[in-house]
Amino acid sequence: MRIGIDKLARAYHARYKTDHDVIHEAVNLENALRLWRHDYPRDPWLAPTAYHLAQLYEDVQTPEARKHATAMLRYVDLYFGSSRYGRDARVRLASGFPPLRAESPVRPTPPPYRALRAASPAPIASPGPKGVSSGAPLPASPPATPVPALPSATPSPAR
């Protein structure tokens, strides 16, 4: 779940996902978190994960995201009020949110690795079966440089 929150935060900050898409996926994570708390109420990862999700909602610059951030901070305070995350949630709720700011436009998603490899020059062909070349020229090898002889490790006889 925390990996999903981190992934959404990276996509949001890199502007590969729209605000609406980030909120939609974050709501799915929030629902999963609430179900997890219902089944495992003493899980020590619940409070930091819920607070982390509230921070993601705070980062998104829309009124809808601010409503979700407020609700998530209240959730952290209600269920994990004795933890440091509950205390931080109360402080954050008391201080309020900064005003919304303009965001940069969403950029297209970068191509996956396979598409990048397809755009790169073709690799050099290896020889075919039984030493038959596939027809692609091999690159010229650099000229060989002579390697200086190393001094002998055994002492030479004295004269």
GUTORDO-372730 format. One record per residue: residue number from 0; x, y, z of N, C-alpha, C in turn. Coordinates in steps of 0.05 Angstrom, whole numbers. Layout:
+-----+--------+--------+--------+--------+--------+--------+--------+--------+--------+
: num :   n_c1 :   n_c2 :   n_c3 :  ca_c1 :  ca_c2 :  ca_c3 :   c_c1 :   c_c2 :   c_c3 :
+-----+--------+--------+--------+--------+--------+--------+--------+--------+--------+
: NUM :      X :      Y :      Z :      X :      Y :      Z :      X :      Y :      Z :
...
+-----+--------+--------+--------+--------+--------+--------+--------+--------+--------+
***
This chain:
+-----+--------+--------+--------+--------+--------+--------+--------+--------+--------+
: num :   n_c1 :   n_c2 :   n_c3 :  ca_c1 :  ca_c2 :  ca_c3 :   c_c1 :   c_c2 :   c_c3 :
+-----+--------+--------+--------+--------+--------+--------+--------+--------+--------+
:   0 :     16 :    -24 :      0 :      0 :      0 :      0 :     18 :     25 :      0 :
:   1 :     39 :     25 :     17 :     56 :     48 :     17 :     71 :     51 :    -10 :
:   2 :     77 :     29 :    -22 :     89 :     30 :    -49 :     70 :     43 :    -69 :
:   3 :     45 :     36 :    -67 :     25 :     49 :    -84 :     23 :     79 :    -80 :
:   4 :     24 :     87 :    -55 :     23 :    116 :    -48 :     48 :    130 :    -59 :
:   5 :     71 :    117 :    -55 :     96 :    129 :    -66 :     95 :    131 :    -97 :
:   6 :     85 :    110 :   -109 :     83 :    110 :   -138 :     64 :    132 :   -148 :
:   7 :     42 :    136 :   -135 :     24 :    158 :   -142 :     37 :    185 :   -138 :
:   8 :     51 :    188 :   -116 :     64 :    214 :   -110 :     85 :    220 :   -132 :
:   9 :    100 :    200 :   -140 :    120 :    205 :   -161 :    107 :    212 :   -187 :
:  10 :     85 :    198 :   -194 :     71 :    204 :   -219 :     59 :    232 :   -218 :
:  11 :     49 :    240 :   -194 :     37 :    267 :   -191 :     59 :    288 :   -194 :
:  12 :     81 :    285 :   -180 :    102 :    306 :   -180 :    116 :    307 :   -207 :
:  13 :    118 :    285 :   -221 :    129 :    285 :   -248 :    109 :    294 :   -269 :
:  14 :     84 :    297 :   -260 :     62 :    306 :   -276 :     56 :    287 :   -300 :
:  15 :     56 :    261 :   -294 :     49 :    241 :   -313 :     20 :    232 :   -310 :
:  16 :      8 :    239 :   -288 :    -21 :    233 :   -283 :    -35 :    258 :   -277 :
:  17 :    -60 :    259 :   -285 :    -77 :    283 :   -279 :    -85 :    282 :   -250 :
:  18 :    -93 :    305 :   -239 :   -102 :    306 :   -212 :   -125 :    287 :   -207 :
:  19 :   -143 :    286 :   -225 :   -167 :    269 :   -223 :   -158 :    240 :   -221 :
:  20 :   -139 :    231 :   -238 :   -130 :    203 :   -237 :   -115 :    197 :   -211 :
:  21 :   -100 :    216 :   -201 :    -85 :    211 :   -175 :   -105 :    208 :   -153 :
:  22 :   -125 :    226 :   -152 :   -145 :    225 :   -131 :   -161 :    198 :   -133 :
:  23 :   -169 :    191 :   -157 :   -184 :    166 :   -161 :   -168 :    142 :   -150 :
:  24 :   -143 :    140 :   -157 :   -127 :    117 :   -148 :   -121 :    119 :   -118 :
:  25 :   -118 :    144 :   -108 :   -114 :    147 :    -79 :   -139 :    139 :    -63 :
:  26 :   -162 :    144 :    -74 :   -187 :    136 :    -60 :   -188 :    105 :    -59 :
:  27 :   -179 :     92 :    -80 :   -178 :     63 :    -79 :   -159 :     53 :    -57 :
:  28 :   -136 :     66 :    -55 :   -117 :     59 :    -34 :   -129 :     65 :     -6 :
:  29 :   -143 :     87 :     -4 :   -156 :     94 :     21 :   -176 :     73 :     30 :
:  30 :   -192 :     64 :     11 :   -212 :     43 :     17 :   -198 :     17 :     26 :
:  31 :   -176 :     10 :     13 :   -161 :    -14 :     21 :   -149 :    -10 :     49 :
:  32 :   -140 :     14 :     55 :   -129 :     19 :     81 :   -150 :     16 :    103 :
:  33 :   -174 :     27 :     97 :   -196 :     25 :    117 :   -204 :     -5 :    121 :
:  34 :   -205 :    -20 :    100 :   -211 :    -49 :    103 :   -189 :    -63 :    119 :
:  35 :   -164 :    -56 :    114 :   -142 :    -68 :    128 :   -144 :    -62 :    158 :
:  36 :   -151 :    -37 :    165 :   -153 :    -29 :    193 :   -176 :    -45 :    206 :
:  37 :   -197 :    -50 :    191 :   -219 :    -65 :    202 :   -211 :    -94 :    209 :
:  38 :   -195 :   -106 :    191 :   -186 :   -134 :    196 :   -162 :   -135 :    215 :
:  39 :   -144 :   -116 :    214 :   -120 :   -116 :    230 :   -117 :    -89 :    245 :
:  40 :   -133 :    -85 :    265 :   -133 :    -58 :    278 :   -107 :    -51 :    293 :
:  41 :    -90 :    -71 :    300 :    -66 :    -65 :    315 :    -41 :    -65 :    297 :
:  42 :    -44 :    -65 :    271 :    -22 :    -64 :    253 :     -6 :    -38 :    256 :
:  43 :     20 :    -39 :    263 :     35 :    -15 :    268 :     40 :      2 :    243 :
:  44 :     35 :     -8 :    220 :     40 :      7 :    195 :     15 :     24 :    187 :
:  45 :     -7 :     20 :    201 :    -31 :     34 :    193 :    -29 :     65 :    196 :
:  46 :    -19 :     73 :    220 :    -18 :    102 :    225 :      1 :    116 :    206 :
:  47 :     26 :    107 :    201 :     43 :    121 :    183 :     32 :    120 :    154 :
:  48 :     20 :     98 :    146 :      9 :     96 :    119 :    -14 :    115 :    115 :
:  49 :    -32 :    117 :    134 :    -54 :    135 :    132 :    -45 :    164 :    131 :
:  50 :    -25 :    170 :    147 :    -14 :    198 :    147 :      0 :    204 :    121 :
:  51 :     14 :    184 :    110 :     27 :    187 :     84 :      7 :    192 :     62 :
:  52 :    -16 :    178 :     63 :    -37 :    183 :     44 :    -49 :    211 :     47 :
:  53 :    -52 :    220 :     71 :    -62 :    247 :     76 :    -43 :    268 :     63 :
:  54 :    -16 :    263 :     66 :      3 :    281 :     54 :      1 :    281 :     23 :
:  55 :     -4 :    258 :     11 :     -8 :    257 :    -18 :    -32 :    274 :    -25 :
:  56 :    -54 :    271 :    -11 :    -78 :    287 :    -16 :    -72 :    317 :    -13 :
:  57 :    -55 :    324 :      6 :    -48 :    352 :     10 :    -32 :    363 :    -13 :
:  58 :    -16 :    347 :    -25 :      1 :    356 :    -47 :    -15 :    363 :    -72 :
:  59 :    -37 :    348 :    -77 :    -53 :    353 :   -101 :    -68 :    379 :    -97 :
:  60 :    -66 :    396 :   -117 :    -76 :    423 :   -114 :   -105 :    427 :   -125 :
:  61 :   -124 :    412 :   -113 :   -152 :    415 :   -120 :   -169 :    416 :    -95 :
:  62 :   -192 :    429 :    -96 :   -209 :    429 :    -72 :   -218 :    401 :    -64 :
:  63 :   -223 :    383 :    -84 :   -231 :    356 :    -77 :   -209 :    341 :    -62 :
:  64 :   -184 :    345 :    -70 :   -162 :    332 :    -56 :   -159 :    343 :    -27 :
:  65 :   -165 :    369 :    -24 :   -163 :    380 :      3 :   -185 :    368 :     22 :
:  66 :   -208 :    363 :     10 :   -229 :    350 :     26 :   -220 :    322 :     35 :
:  67 :   -208 :    307 :     17 :   -198 :    281 :     23 :   -175 :    282 :     44 :
:  68 :   -158 :    303 :     41 :   -136 :    306 :     60 :   -147 :    311 :     88 :
:  69 :   -167 :    329 :     90 :   -179 :    335 :    116 :   -192 :    310 :    128 :
:  70 :   -206 :    295 :    112 :   -219 :    270 :    122 :   -198 :    250 :    131 :
:  71 :   -176 :    248 :    116 :   -155 :    228 :    123 :   -141 :    237 :    149 :
:  72 :   -136 :    262 :    152 :   -123 :    272 :    177 :   -142 :    267 :    201 :
:  73 :   -168 :    271 :    197 :   -187 :    266 :    219 :   -187 :    236 :    225 :
:  74 :   -185 :    219 :    205 :   -184 :    190 :    208 :   -160 :    182 :    225 :
:  75 :   -137 :    194 :    218 :   -112 :    188 :    233 :   -115 :    197 :    262 :
:  76 :   -127 :    220 :    266 :   -131 :    230 :    293 :   -151 :    212 :    309 :
:  77 :   -172 :    203 :    296 :   -192 :    187 :    309 :   -181 :    160 :    317 :
:  78 :   -168 :    146 :    299 :   -160 :    118 :    304 :   -131 :    115 :    315 :
:  79 :   -115 :    136 :    310 :    -87 :    134 :    319 :    -79 :    159 :    334 :
:  80 :    -98 :    170 :    349 :    -93 :    195 :    363 :    -71 :    195 :    384 :
:  81 :    -65 :    172 :    395 :    -44 :    170 :    415 :    -16 :    168 :    403 :
:  82 :    -15 :    163 :    377 :     11 :    160 :    364 :     22 :    188 :    356 :
:  83 :     46 :    189 :    347 :     58 :    214 :    338 :     44 :    224 :    313 :
:  84 :     33 :    205 :    297 :     19 :    212 :    272 :     -8 :    225 :    279 :
:  85 :    -20 :    216 :    300 :    -45 :    228 :    309 :    -40 :    257 :    319 :
:  86 :    -18 :    260 :    333 :    -11 :    287 :    342 :     -5 :    305 :    319 :
:  87 :     11 :    295 :    299 :     17 :    311 :    276 :     -8 :    318 :    259 :
:  88 :    -27 :    299 :    259 :    -52 :    304 :    244 :    -68 :    326 :    257 :
:  89 :    -69 :    326 :    284 :    -83 :    348 :    298 :    -70 :    375 :    293 :
:  90 :    -43 :    376 :    293 :    -29 :    401 :    288 :    -34 :    410 :    260 :
:  91 :    -34 :    391 :    241 :    -38 :    398 :    213 :    -67 :    409 :    209 :
:  92 :    -86 :    396 :    221 :   -114 :    406 :    219 :   -117 :    433 :    232 :
:  93 :   -104 :    438 :    254 :   -106 :    464 :    268 :    -93 :    486 :    252 :
:  94 :    -71 :    480 :    238 :    -57 :    501 :    223 :    -69 :    507 :    196 :
:  95 :    -85 :    488 :    186 :    -98 :    492 :    160 :    -79 :    487 :    137 :
:  96 :    -89 :    489 :    113 :    -74 :    484 :     89 :    -66 :    511 :     76 :
:  97 :    -43 :    511 :     62 :    -36 :    536 :     47 :    -55 :    539 :     24 :
:  98 :    -57 :    563 :     12 :    -75 :    567 :    -10 :    -67 :    549 :    -34 :
:  99 :    -86 :    543 :    -50 :    -81 :    527 :    -74 :    -63 :    543 :    -93 :
: 100 :    -46 :    529 :   -107 :    -28 :    543 :   -126 :    -31 :    530 :   -154 :
: 101 :    -23 :    545 :   -174 :    -25 :    535 :   -201 :     -5 :    512 :   -206 :
: 102 :    -12 :    493 :   -222 :      5 :    471 :   -227 :     14 :    470 :   -256 :
: 103 :     36 :    457 :   -261 :     45 :    455 :   -289 :     27 :    435 :   -303 :
: 104 :     26 :    436 :   -330 :      8 :    418 :   -344 :     19 :    389 :   -342 :
: 105 :      1 :    370 :   -347 :      9 :    342 :   -347 :     25 :    336 :   -372 :
: 106 :     47 :    322 :   -369 :     64 :    314 :   -391 :     57 :    286 :   -401 :
: 107 :     63 :    280 :   -425 :     58 :    253 :   -434 :     75 :    233 :   -419 :
: 108 :     65 :    209 :   -417 :     80 :    188 :   -403 :    105 :    181 :   -418 :
: 109 :    127 :    177 :   -405 :    151 :    170 :   -420 :    149 :    142 :   -432 :
: 110 :    162 :    137 :   -454 :    160 :    110 :   -466 :    173 :     89 :   -448 :
: 111 :    162 :     64 :   -449 :    174 :     43 :   -433 :    202 :     36 :   -444 :
: 112 :    216 :     20 :   -430 :    243 :     12 :   -437 :    245 :     -1 :   -464 :
: 113 :    226 :    -18 :   -470 :    226 :    -33 :   -496 :    225 :    -13 :   -519 :
: 114 :    208 :      7 :   -517 :    206 :     27 :   -538 :    232 :     43 :   -541 :
: 115 :    246 :     48 :   -519 :    271 :     62 :   -521 :    292 :     44 :   -535 :
: 116 :    292 :     19 :   -530 :    311 :      0 :   -543 :    305 :     -1 :   -573 :
: 117 :    279 :     -1 :   -581 :    272 :     -3 :   -609 :    282 :     22 :   -624 :
: 118 :    283 :     45 :   -611 :    292 :     69 :   -624 :    322 :     71 :   -626 :
: 119 :    337 :     55 :   -611 :    366 :     56 :   -612 :    376 :     41 :   -636 :
: 120 :    401 :     46 :   -644 :    412 :     32 :   -668 :    413 :      2 :   -664 :
: 121 :    411 :    -12 :   -686 :    410 :    -42 :   -685 :    437 :    -52 :   -674 :
: 122 :    435 :    -73 :   -658 :    460 :    -85 :   -648 :    476 :    -99 :   -670 :
: 123 :    501 :   -103 :   -666 :    518 :   -116 :   -685 :    511 :   -146 :   -686 :
: 124 :    508 :   -156 :   -710 :    500 :   -184 :   -713 :    523 :   -202 :   -706 :
: 125 :    517 :   -224 :   -693 :    538 :   -244 :   -688 :    540 :   -264 :   -711 :
: 126 :    562 :   -278 :   -713 :    565 :   -297 :   -736 :    543 :   -318 :   -733 :
: 127 :    534 :   -327 :   -756 :    513 :   -348 :   -757 :    525 :   -375 :   -752 :
: 128 :    510 :   -396 :   -759 :    520 :   -423 :   -753 :    545 :   -430 :   -770 :
: 129 :    562 :   -445 :   -759 :    587 :   -455 :   -771 :    604 :   -432 :   -782 :
: 130 :    605 :   -410 :   -768 :    623 :   -388 :   -775 :    614 :   -372 :   -799 :
: 131 :    590 :   -376 :   -809 :    580 :   -360 :   -832 :    570 :   -334 :   -821 :
: 132 :    579 :   -313 :   -833 :    572 :   -286 :   -824 :    543 :   -280 :   -833 :
: 133 :    529 :   -265 :   -816 :    501 :   -257 :   -823 :    500 :   -235 :   -842 :
: 134 :    522 :   -225 :   -852 :    522 :   -204 :   -872 :    527 :   -176 :   -860 :
: 135 :    524 :   -172 :   -834 :    528 :   -146 :   -822 :    558 :   -143 :   -817 :
: 136 :    569 :   -120 :   -825 :    598 :   -116 :   -821 :    604 :   -114 :   -791 :
: 137 :    626 :   -125 :   -784 :    636 :   -123 :   -756 :    652 :    -98 :   -753 :
: 138 :    651 :    -85 :   -730 :    667 :    -60 :   -726 :    696 :    -66 :   -727 :
: 139 :    711 :    -46 :   -737 :    740 :    -49 :   -738 :    751 :    -50 :   -709 :
: 140 :    769 :    -68 :   -704 :    781 :    -69 :   -678 :    803 :    -48 :   -675 :
: 141 :    806 :    -37 :   -652 :    827 :    -17 :   -648 :    855 :    -29 :   -653 :
: 142 :    874 :    -14 :   -662 :    901 :    -25 :   -666 :    913 :    -34 :   -640 :
: 143 :    926 :    -56 :   -642 :    938 :    -68 :   -618 :    962 :    -51 :   -610 :
: 144 :    964 :    -46 :   -584 :    987 :    -31 :   -574 :   1005 :    -51 :   -560 :
: 145 :   1031 :    -49 :   -564 :   1049 :    -68 :   -551 :   1048 :    -64 :   -521 :
: 146 :   1049 :    -85 :   -507 :   1049 :    -84 :   -478 :   1078 :    -85 :   -468 :
: 147 :   1087 :    -66 :   -453 :   1115 :    -67 :   -444 :   1120 :    -91 :   -425 :
: 148 :   1143 :   -101 :   -428 :   1151 :   -124 :   -411 :   1154 :   -115 :   -382 :
: 149 :   1145 :   -132 :   -365 :   1147 :   -125 :   -336 :   1174 :   -135 :   -326 :
: 150 :   1186 :   -121 :   -307 :   1212 :   -130 :   -297 :   1208 :   -157 :   -282 :
: 151 :   1228 :   -173 :   -284 :   1227 :   -199 :   -271 :   1226 :   -197 :   -241 :
: 152 :   1210 :   -215 :   -229 :   1208 :   -214 :   -200 :   1232 :   -228 :   -186 :
: 153 :   1247 :   -244 :   -202 :   1270 :   -257 :   -189 :   1295 :   -240 :   -195 :
: 154 :   1312 :   -237 :   -176 :   1336 :   -221 :   -180 :   1354 :   -234 :   -201 :
: 155 :   1367 :   -217 :   -216 :   1386 :   -228 :   -236 :   1413 :   -234 :   -221 :
: 156 :   1428 :   -253 :   -231 :   1453 :   -259 :   -218 :   1472 :   -236 :   -218 :
: 157 :   1486 :   -232 :   -197 :   1506 :   -210 :   -195 :   1530 :   -216 :   -212 :
: 158 :   1542 :   -196 :   -224 :   1565 :   -199 :   -240 :   1590 :   -191 :   -226 :
+-----+--------+--------+--------+--------+--------+--------+--------+--------+--------+
***
